[in-house]
Amino acid sequence: MQRFNGRRRVVIEHVRPEIEEGMFAAKRVAGEDLLVRADIFTDGHDLIQARLHFRPLGEEKWEIHPMKALPNDLWEARVVPESPGEYEYTLDAWVDHFSTVLHGIHKKLDAGQDISVDLLIAASVLRSTASRAGAEGISEQAASLLLETAAELEKGLSPKQGLALLEDPRLQRAVHACPDPELITTYPRILRLYVERPKALYSTWYELFPRSWSPEPDKHGTLRDVARLLPEIAKMGFDVLYLPPIHPIGRSNRKGKNNATEAQPGDPGSPWAIGAEEGGHTALHPELGTWDDFDELVARARSHDLEIALDLAYQCAPDHPYVRDHPDWFQWRPDGTVQYAENPPKKYQDVLPFHFETHDWEALWQELADVVRFWINKGILIFRVDNPHTKPFAFWHWLIATIRKEHPDVIFLAEAFTRPRIMGRLGKLGFSQSYTYFTWRNTKYELTEYMTELTRTDMRDYFRPNFWPNTPDILPEYLQYGGRPAFVIRLILAATLSSSYGIYGPAFELCVAEAVPGKEEYLHSEKYECRQWNWDQPGNLKELITRVNRIRRNHVALQRTDNLQFVPVNNDSIISYLKYSADGEDTLLVVVTLDPFQPQTGQLNLPMEELGLAEGRPFLLFDELTGERFIWQSRYPILALNPHSLPARILSLKRTMKREQDFDYFL
């Protein structure tokens, strides 16, 4: 902490991003701007200077980035970390006597006042600065410039001559390079930033159960069968293929079809009931194939620009080897039986949670970290983590930090459908991405409120959303009752609101809506049985999904989440929003009806000035979904959307035309 010095007059407060007073790191990806802002001010009318200090963790030398002053004492600076890893940053600021004198000279000249004494004061400031030049590491050439300029000012120059010397950019750089350390206020905390690879921000996930993809009826699918699907999955535009657990499945207390308490002969059980005599979390289910099959799947996926993501489910079937070899890792009840997972009234008799309060917790933690290391060595760098909110926060903080020190490219997705504060905490602890409440946000008010929270509060610095319209666990009511239009609507919303989204297929693209009566659960769920799918059945959404994912790849505006601006529409059944790139070159206007049953019409209120558009002058739009072109010239265009044909428009914008005949389309 900086020693108190009453000469330090500058205040630095409300630094952002700063997560819980620096306890946790903010998040960015390589090549993504880190915009640091702070409220910085001093007493009186003196001008100040402020700097951002930035460096990779472990480096001694700071990179120095001057901060820019904005209205109302707000200061900012941008830095772009180019490589994954951990960084740190802080700020300092000081009263800038040189700039204060120069500013006063300008004001006096404007008022017709004499500045001869002010030039001498400026000379004194320059000499004082030069006296510190050696200690501050300033070059001899810069120090000489300071002294030479001071000497010239002391000769009694004309106001014009003196002002010209003081406004020399070389002189100003030299002055600001060595402020008086006795006057510098340094922010008391060094803050942290964790930078990941770009896929942590922008990714497109497809989930399937390998056991359901055998070409032969009533036969268990294999990893070779999944490899056969890779070209089609890649063609649809996905870059992550997520597989539920592929480990041996316990036989003790195995669940039957539709979550029946007792399994019938031939029932495969839930993949999340991990472990049997064949092995546990580092073993393959024998019916899925061999390690050679797994290695081939990973390699072939890469050849199609796909990554395999695996489920990381820290729980065990009753016949997992851990139960035999490490009984202390589980909780035993007074009747001598082991505690299975419960969320009353739900019971999961086929799953045993780890007892993280065991006295042998250190060995348990190390073993679970070794599970991650095992799969990393098999080529897996993305993990979808099952129910992380049911394990200790301290464990995740340690595990993620430990693994990332060894493998900075690892991505963790938190599957935590739980209370907001817990989901937020998991994001702060280091999870790269998080499942969200999007699955249940259906109205314009709900979507607008939720997206505002994700993109306009400090959540955007630590919580990266991954939008899933459905999962094997969840078939929302909106999809149950809205028919094919509901699936199209939710697809377009997920893919354009969030830079990362995923679907559980092929249930999604086949618009499967059969639910357990009265529940948001799939009837005949793949969690408990092998299914047969006709991927090409009439009405499937494969072509539309392909088109939407192609739009995402072609438009950088859709490759981040926080660049969102809602556009007012005079119909609560229609939502509209803008997505734009950092340089403003890529701007998309998305308009979606939220009504899967009836056609809707709405009038938009476009922010013309912010878009660089002039009222009454034509501008061009290209519908990325249909290929149609439009010429608009009004702030208040009217759109009609029919959920049974196409419930959305994804429009790329061209700014005002230079001439009426200048139809240079922005594609």
Summary of the structure (lengths in Angstrom):
residues: 667
radius of gyration: 30.4
end to end distance: 53.0
largest distance: 103.2
contacts: 2134
relative contact order: 0.08
helix: 33%
strand: 24%
